[in-house]
Amino acid sequence: MGIKTVAVYSTADKDSLHVRFADEAVNIGPAPSKESYLKIPHIISAAEITNADAIHPGYGFLSENAEFSRVCEEYGIKFIGASPDMIDKMGDKATAKDTMKKAGVPTIPGSDGLLTSVEEGIKIANEIKYPVILKATAGGGGRGMRIVKNDSEFQKAWDDARMESAAAFGNDGLYLEKFVEEPRHVEIQIVGDSTGKACHLSERDCSIQRRHQKLVEETPSPALNQELRERMGAAAVKAAESIKYEGAGTVEFLVDKHGDFFFMEMNTRIQVEHPITEEVTDFDLIKEQIKVAAGEKISGRNYFPKLYSMECRINAEDPAHGFRPSPGKITNLHTPGGHGVRVDSHVYAGYTIPPNYDSMIGKLIVTAQSREEVLVRMKRALEEYVIEGVKTTIPFHIKLMDDPIFKSGHFTTKFLEDFDFSGL
């Protein structure tokens, strides 16, 4: 787009590729994220000294922080993301659920807002029937969540979820929902403009996950037929237009075994798995975000995939030992290529993966004419992907591509609970 870029980085990330390739780079603090990537004054200072017009927050740290969006406004810097009002409405999960109910979007039965006591939670759980799930209102990444199967388990689950939520997010507020059994996790990519118009770019299936952390995403979802796809897309557009959402975002749903779907949450940011949507719709979502932020209008047309695409998250983790993080120096690296193969990464041979942040070091995206072809191409690409010096999730993904249940497409978010990790 001809826009010069400034990378910000902590001392732990000084050797990352984004620092090398940006037009300018500014160190914003030491390794701990609370002293660098979460330090709003440091980021604003970097923008001011480089005369930056806009800030793209990525998909972590401050990307869904209303205060950061607000400070950018105050300093005349365009935040390429949701407005403070949008983040306030949708960033807090309990508030978001209430907003979606009022908009007529299907929601999971549960508490009206935050729980005030264990007794209130038990009362609601008995009304909607166990199992239920306690969720942190400020949550993400699976933290602050506990499944409760009966009254006797409630107190401990309540205490554990509140403690974990307070430690992770500085907020111990919890709400309660009916636990959807045999669920699929399906999300709809949406884009809205300043006029309040929104469109969707179809779905992504994110059901292969462990401890609520996604490992594989694909589009289209093997669980959806065209009629359900259109209904979910329409619900996501309704959700976005009900709050006049501006920019790129994702409306996340749970789909049960009967084909009913329920609003789970809305991510007011770009997501890790956005490349598979780009591949099947021929859209550059980051460019689209920037254009909308600059005031351009969208067509309002909805998009449905004509191809199939899948993303495997390549993490520096040991899948044979509970996905234990494996930071360290990459001694040798070879990435796959060829038609329909894309690798997004910030690492290289000789790079040392720091222990301070998320362990994802790459995304392998494969696109083809059918799901069957995607699985074959993905396995071939994984076998060509060489990362030495640290443990990675590549062996897990190779084994997954041969799993008969995964290949059939008939799996739920519980799939990995019965997966055979031997031999990794």
N, C-alpha and C positions, 0 to 999 in steps of 0.2 A: 504493500500500500504506500510505500515511499515514506513511511513514518520512522524517524530515528528512535531507538529504544535505549532506555537506561535500566540496567539490572541492579537490583538491590540484593545484598547477600550478607550472611553472617560469616564469622571467621571460619566456621566449620565447612562452609560451602565455597571458599575462595577458589578452589580448583574445579568447580562444576562448569560444565560446558556453557551454560547460559551466561556465566560471568565472562568467559572468553569471547563469546560471539556477539554480545551486545555492543552498541556504539560507545556506551559509557557504562561504568559499574561503580556503585557506591557501597562501601561497607557500613552496615547499620548496627553492628554490635557483635558481642560474643555469641558462642554457640547456643546457650539456652534460649529457646524461642521467646520467652517472656522478656528477654533483654534485647531482642533483635526483631524477629518477624512479627511479634505481637506488640511492639513498641511504636505506637502511632506517631508520637512526635519525631522519632528518628526517620520514619518513612516520609512524613511530610517535609522534613528538613531536606532529605535527599531530592524530593521533587522540586523544592524551591531553589536549591543551589544549582540544579541542572535545567531550570526553567521548563519543567515538564508541564504539559497541558492536561494530561490525564494519567490515571493509575489503573492498570488491570490487576486485580487482586489474586488471580490464579484460582485454584479450587481448594485451598486450605486456609489455615490461619485466620486472617481478617476478611475472607471473602464474603461471609455472611454476618459481619459485625456492623450493626446499625450506627454505632458511635463513629466508626471509621468513615462510613459513607457520609455521615453528617459533618464531620470535620473537613472532609474533602470539599463539600459544598461551601463551607464557611471560608475556606482558603481559595475558592475559585478554581479548584482542580476537579475535572470531570472524573467521577468514579465509574469505571466501566463495569457496571453491575446494577443491582437493585437499589432503589432509593431507600433512605432510612425508614420511611413509612412502610414500604413493602416488606423490608426485613423484619420490622417490628410485628407486622401482621402475620407473616409466615414463618419467621425464624423460631418463634416460640411455638412448640408443637400443639400445646393445649389450645392456644389462641387460634392457631391455623385450623384445627379441627372444627372449632366453633364457627369460624368464617366460612368453611366449606359446607357445613350443615346449612347455614343460612342461604348459601348459593345453590343449594339443591344437589350437591355432589355427594354420592353415596359414601358414608363413613362407617367405621366399625363401632358397634355398640360399646358404651363404656361410660366413664364419669363425665359430667358436665364441668369441664375445667379441672383445676388441680384438686387433689384429695387433701382434706384437712386432718384426717386421722386414720388409724388402722381400722377402727370400728366402721367408719364411713365406707372404706374400701371393701371390707368383708360384706357389708350390707349390699353394695352394688354387685359384688361378685356373685352373691347368691341370687340376685335378681336376674342377671344375664347368664348365669350358670358358668361354672368352672369348665375348663381351665381359663385363666385370665393372665394378662401380662402387665406388670408395672413398668412404666417408662419415664425416664427423665425428661422433663419439659424442655430443657436446654441441651438435650442429648445429641449424640452422633457417634458413629463408629461402634455401636453396640454397647456403649458404656451406660450404666445406670438402668439396665433392663433386667427384669427377673420374671420368670414364668411361675405362676402359683396354681397348684392343683386342688388345694382344699384350705379350709379355715386354719388348720393347725400350722400350715406353712407360711401364713401371711405375715406374721410379725417379723420373722427372720428375713424374709424377702424384702419387706419394707425397710428394715434397718440397713441391710446390705446395699440396696439400690440407692437409698438416700446418701449413705456414706460415700459410695463410689461416684455419684453424681456431684456431690459437693466438692470432692477432691478434683474431679476432671473439669468441671465447668463453673465452680463457684456458686452453684445454685442447686439446692436439694429438692426442688419442687417435683412432685410425681403426679402422673395421671394414670388411669387404668383403662384397659381395653379388653374386650373379648379376645382370647387367643385363637386366631384362625388356624385350624388344623389342615394339614396337607397344602400349605400355601405356595404360590409362585409369587416372586417379587418382580413386578413389571412396572416400568416407569415410562412416562411419555415426555419427550422433549418438546418444549414450547418456546416460542419467541413472541414477544409483544412490543408494540411501539408506543410513542407518546400520545397517540390518539385513543388508546384503550383497546385497539384491535389486536387480536392474537391469532396465531396459527400453530399447528403442531407438525412435527416431523416424525411421526409414528413412535413406535415403542422400542424399548430395550429390555431384554429378560436378564435379570441379575440374580437368579435363584441359586447359582453355585457360589456359596459363601460359607465362611466358618466364623463363628462368634460374631455374626452380623457384618463381617467384613467381606466385600465382594472379591472373588478371585477370577471369575470368567463372566463376560457379558456377551450377549448376542442379539442380533436383530435380523429378520423378524423373530418374534417369540414362537417356538414350536407349540406353545400352549394356547395360542389365540387363532380363531378363525377370523375371516374378514369382517363379519358382523360385529363380533366382540371388539375387534380392533377399532372399528369406526365408533362404537359407543364409548370406548375408553378415551379415544382421541377427542370426541366431542365434550366429554366430562372434563378433560384437562383444559381444553380451550375455555370452557365455562368457568373453571376455577381461576384461570389467569385473567379473564376479562372481568370477573366479579370484583377484582381488586385493582383493575387497570394496570396490570403488570407490564413493566417495560424492561426489555432485554431478554437474554436467554435464561431459561430456568427449567426445572424438571419437576413434574408432578408424579409422585410415587404411589403405587397402588399394591395391595395384596389381592391376588386372584385365588379364590378357593376352588375345590374340586368340582363344584357345581357350575363354575363359570361366572359366579358373582364376583364383583370387584368392589374394593373399599379404599377410600383415600387413606393414605398413611402419613405422608408429609410432603412438603414442597421444598425443594432446594433452590434458593434464590441466587444461583451461581451456575457457572459452567461445571461439568462433572468430569471425573477422570475418564469415564468411558465414552465421552462425546465423539471420539474418532469413528466408531462404528456407524454412528448416524451420518457423519460426513461422507463415509464411503458409499452408503446405499442411497443417499439423496443428492450427492454431488453438491453439498453445501459446505462452505467454510464457516463454521459456527463462530469462531473468534472474530473473523472479519465482519460477520453479521452483527455481533455484539457491538463492535466499534462503530459500524454504520448507524445502528439504532441510537447509540450514545451520542452520535453527531447530529441526530435529529431526522435521519432518513425514515421513511415510512415503509412498512412491509406490505406485500400484496394481499395477505390474508388467506392465501391458498394453503391448504393442508397437503402434506407429502406422505406417500406410502412407499415403502422400499420395493425396488425392482430387483435388487440383488440380495445376497446373504452376506453378513459380516460377523466376525467374532473377535473378541479381544481377550488375550490371556495376560494377566498382570504378572510381570516378572519381578518377584520380590527377593531380596537378599535374606532368605529364611531357609531353615532346614525342615522340610515337610515330614521327614522321618521322625523328627523329635518335636512334634506339636507346633511346627512352623516357628521354631525358635529363631529370633533374629541372628543374622550372620554378617555383621559389619566386618570390614577389613579391606585389604588391597586386592584389586582385580589384576591378576598377573597376565591373563590372556583373554582376548575378547574377539569373537567373530559373530557378526549379526547376519541373519538370513536376508535374502532378497528375491527378486523375480516378480513377475506379474501378479498383482493382487496381494502383495506382502508389504507391510508398512511397519517400521519400528520407530517408536517415539522414546527417546532416552536422553539422559544427561551424563552418562558414564562412558568411559573409554579404558583401554588397557593402561595400567599404571595408576588409575584413579583409586583413591582410598574412600570407601563408603563410610561416612561418619555414623556413630551410634546414636546421634541426637534426635533423628527425625524418623518419619515413616520409612519402612524398609523397601518400598517400591523403587526399583531402579530402571524399569522399562515397561513398555506396553507393546506387545506383539499383536498386530491387527492383520487379519486375513480376510479377503473378500473373494466371493465366487458366485457362480450362477445358481447353486443349490446348497442346502445345508450339508449334504453328503460330501460334496466337493470341498466345502470349507473344512470339514473335519480331516479329510485326506491332506489338504494343503497345509493346514495348521500343524498336523503331526510332522510333515516333512520339514516345515520351517523351524519347529521346535528342535528337531534332531540336528539341524544345521546351526542352531544358536549355541555358541560355546562361550561360557563364562567360567574362567578358572580362578582359583584363589579364595573364593567364598562359596558357600552353599546357596543354591537358588531353588525356586519353585519349578524350574524347567522339568525335572524328572517327574514331578507330580502331574504336570500338564500333559506330558507324553502318555502317561498311564491313563489319564482321564479320557484322552481321545479314543482309547480302545475299550473303554468301559461300555458294556452293552446297554445299561440303563441310560447313561448319558447319551449314547448314540441314538437311542430310541426317542429322546426328547421328553420322556415321561418321568420327570424328576421334580422334587420340591426343594424348598430351602433347607430341608433336613437331610439332603442327599449325602453330605460328607460324614454324617454321624455313623453310617454303615460302610463307608468307603474303606477298601483294603490298602493300607499304607505300607504294607510289607514290601521289601525289595527296593525301597527308595533310598 
